[in-house]
Amino acid sequence: MDEAPALEGFLPELRKVVPDTPISIVHEKVVHLAPSDFLRRGAYRPRPFRAEAEQLLWIFAGGVLGAGARILVESGARYVSPANAVFPWGTMLVNIVGSFAIAAFGALLSERFLGERERMFWVLGFLGSFTTFSSYILQTTESWKTSEFLGGLYGGGSMVLGLCAAFLGIWLAKKLLR
């Protein structure tokens, strides 16, 4: 029972039915707090993404730029180091930077500073296409075929460093928003 008057009317009847039984009532109320309260361990409910025509255009636009940026970084890694063919550190760098950015920029800062359109463009579009799970999996298996050690180092290192980057992004966003 959520309503106080209904509960107050029900309690006397309940006490008549079970007079020797102690009865306690606890009333809890969940309040949605602002993101700044979330940073102080308050309640938080993220906004859902809407996929309407206008939002899809912003996602596509961000996706084109994010995919282009990823290719530039990966191409630069191949240019700088021929070892990139065996250990794809360009993709690893993209995924670590993307993990940091999605955690700091996407999950926390956008809730406070960005509107729906900007969130669609940067988080879903740009950062979603900048990071690349499918390339990570493919390059992990290819590296594993070349060397089990390098494949494990790349696959495990990407996961561990990506998680560390995400935690660092959340920590930094909390520090900046205080």
C-alpha positions as CSV (number, residue, x, y, z in Angstrom):
1,M,0.0,0.0,0.0
2,D,1.5,3.3,-1.1
3,E,-1.0,5.7,0.2
4,A,-0.8,6.9,3.8
5,P,-4.6,7.3,4.3
6,A,-5.3,3.8,3.1
7,L,-2.6,2.4,5.3
8,E,-3.9,4.4,8.4
9,G,-7.4,3.0,7.8
10,F,-6.1,-0.6,7.5
11,L,-3.9,-0.6,10.6
12,P,-6.7,-0.6,13.2
13,E,-8.4,-3.5,11.5
14,L,-5.2,-5.4,11.4
15,R,-4.5,-4.8,15.1
16,K,-8.0,-6.2,15.9
17,V,-7.4,-9.3,13.9
18,V,-3.9,-10.0,15.4
19,P,-3.8,-8.1,18.7
20,D,-0.7,-9.7,20.2
21,T,1.4,-9.3,17.1
22,P,3.8,-6.3,17.0
23,I,3.3,-4.4,13.8
24,S,5.8,-1.9,12.3
25,I,5.4,0.2,9.3
26,V,8.3,1.6,7.2
27,H,7.6,4.2,4.6
28,E,10.3,4.7,2.0
29,K,10.3,7.2,-0.8
30,V,12.7,7.1,-3.7
31,V,13.8,10.4,-5.0
32,H,15.6,11.1,-8.2
33,L,18.5,13.3,-7.4
34,A,20.5,15.4,-9.8
35,P,23.7,14.1,-11.4
36,S,25.8,16.2,-9.0
37,D,24.2,14.2,-6.2
38,F,25.0,11.1,-8.0
39,L,28.7,12.0,-7.8
40,R,28.2,12.1,-4.0
41,R,26.7,8.6,-4.1
42,G,23.1,9.7,-4.5
43,A,20.4,7.9,-6.5
44,Y,20.8,8.1,-10.3
45,R,18.6,7.1,-13.2
46,P,20.2,7.6,-16.6
47,R,18.2,9.1,-19.4
48,P,17.3,6.6,-22.1
49,F,18.4,7.2,-25.7
50,R,15.6,7.9,-28.1
51,A,16.0,6.7,-31.6
52,E,13.8,9.0,-33.7
53,A,14.6,10.3,-37.1
54,E,16.4,13.5,-35.9
55,Q,18.4,11.6,-33.4
56,L,19.5,9.0,-36.0
57,L,20.9,11.7,-38.2
58,W,23.0,13.0,-35.3
59,I,24.2,9.5,-34.5
60,F,25.1,8.9,-38.2
61,A,27.0,12.2,-38.4
62,G,29.0,11.4,-35.2
63,G,29.5,7.9,-36.4
64,V,31.1,9.0,-39.7
65,L,33.6,11.3,-37.8
66,G,34.3,8.7,-35.1
67,A,35.0,5.9,-37.6
68,G,37.2,8.3,-39.6
69,A,39.1,9.3,-36.5
70,R,39.7,5.6,-35.6
71,I,41.1,4.8,-39.1
72,L,43.4,7.8,-38.8
73,V,44.8,6.6,-35.4
74,E,45.1,3.0,-36.6
75,S,46.8,4.1,-39.9
76,G,49.1,6.3,-37.9
77,A,50.0,3.4,-35.7
78,R,50.9,1.3,-38.8
79,Y,53.0,4.2,-40.1
80,V,54.9,4.7,-36.8
81,S,55.5,1.1,-36.0
82,P,55.7,-1.9,-38.3
83,A,55.1,-4.1,-35.2
84,N,51.5,-3.0,-35.3
85,A,50.8,-5.9,-37.6
86,V,51.8,-8.3,-34.8
87,F,50.6,-6.2,-31.9
88,P,47.8,-3.9,-32.9
89,W,48.5,-1.1,-30.4
90,G,46.6,1.5,-32.6
91,T,43.3,-0.3,-32.0
92,M,44.3,-0.8,-28.3
93,L,45.0,2.9,-28.0
94,V,41.6,3.8,-29.6
95,N,39.7,1.4,-27.3
96,I,41.5,2.7,-24.1
97,V,41.0,6.3,-25.0
98,G,37.4,5.6,-26.0
99,S,36.8,3.8,-22.7
100,F,38.0,6.8,-20.8
101,A,36.0,9.2,-22.9
102,I,32.7,7.3,-22.8
103,A,33.0,6.9,-19.0
104,A,34.0,10.5,-18.3
105,F,32.3,12.4,-21.1
106,G,29.4,10.1,-21.9
107,A,28.2,8.7,-18.6
108,L,28.8,11.7,-16.3
109,L,29.5,15.0,-18.0
110,S,26.8,14.7,-20.7
111,E,24.1,14.2,-18.1
112,R,24.9,17.6,-16.7
113,F,26.1,19.7,-19.6
114,L,24.8,18.3,-22.9
115,G,21.4,18.1,-24.4
116,E,19.9,15.1,-26.2
117,R,21.2,16.0,-29.6
118,E,24.8,16.5,-28.4
119,R,24.6,13.2,-26.5
120,M,23.5,11.3,-29.6
121,F,26.3,12.9,-31.7
122,W,29.2,12.4,-29.2
123,V,28.4,9.3,-27.2
124,L,26.5,7.0,-29.5
125,G,27.8,8.4,-32.8
126,F,31.4,9.5,-32.5
127,L,32.6,7.5,-29.5
128,G,30.5,4.5,-30.4
129,S,32.2,4.2,-33.8
130,F,35.6,5.4,-32.6
131,T,35.9,2.4,-30.3
132,T,35.6,-1.0,-32.0
133,F,34.9,-4.3,-30.3
134,S,34.8,-6.2,-33.6
135,S,38.3,-5.1,-34.6
136,Y,39.5,-5.9,-31.1
137,I,38.2,-9.5,-31.3
138,L,39.6,-10.0,-34.8
139,Q,43.0,-8.6,-33.9
140,T,43.1,-10.6,-30.7
141,T,42.6,-13.8,-32.6
142,E,45.1,-12.9,-35.4
143,S,47.7,-11.9,-32.8
144,W,47.0,-15.2,-31.0
145,K,47.7,-17.1,-34.2
146,T,51.1,-15.3,-34.5
147,S,52.0,-15.6,-30.8
148,E,49.9,-16.8,-27.9
149,F,51.8,-14.5,-25.7
150,L,51.1,-11.4,-27.8
151,G,47.5,-12.4,-28.4
152,G,47.0,-12.8,-24.7
153,L,48.9,-9.6,-23.9
154,Y,46.8,-7.6,-26.4
155,G,43.4,-9.2,-25.5
156,G,43.9,-9.1,-21.8
157,G,45.8,-5.8,-21.8
158,S,43.0,-4.1,-23.8
159,M,40.4,-5.3,-21.3
160,V,42.4,-4.4,-18.2
161,L,43.6,-1.0,-19.5
162,G,40.1,-0.2,-20.9
163,L,38.5,-0.8,-17.5
164,C,41.2,1.2,-15.7
165,A,40.7,4.0,-18.3
166,A,36.9,4.0,-17.6
167,F,37.4,4.1,-13.8
168,L,39.9,6.9,-14.3
169,G,37.4,8.8,-16.5
170,I,34.7,8.5,-13.8
171,W,37.1,9.5,-11.1
172,L,38.3,12.5,-13.0
173,A,34.7,13.6,-13.9
174,K,33.8,13.4,-10.2
175,K,36.8,15.6,-9.3
176,L,35.9,18.1,-12.0
177,L,32.3,18.4,-11.1
178,R,32.7,18.9,-7.4
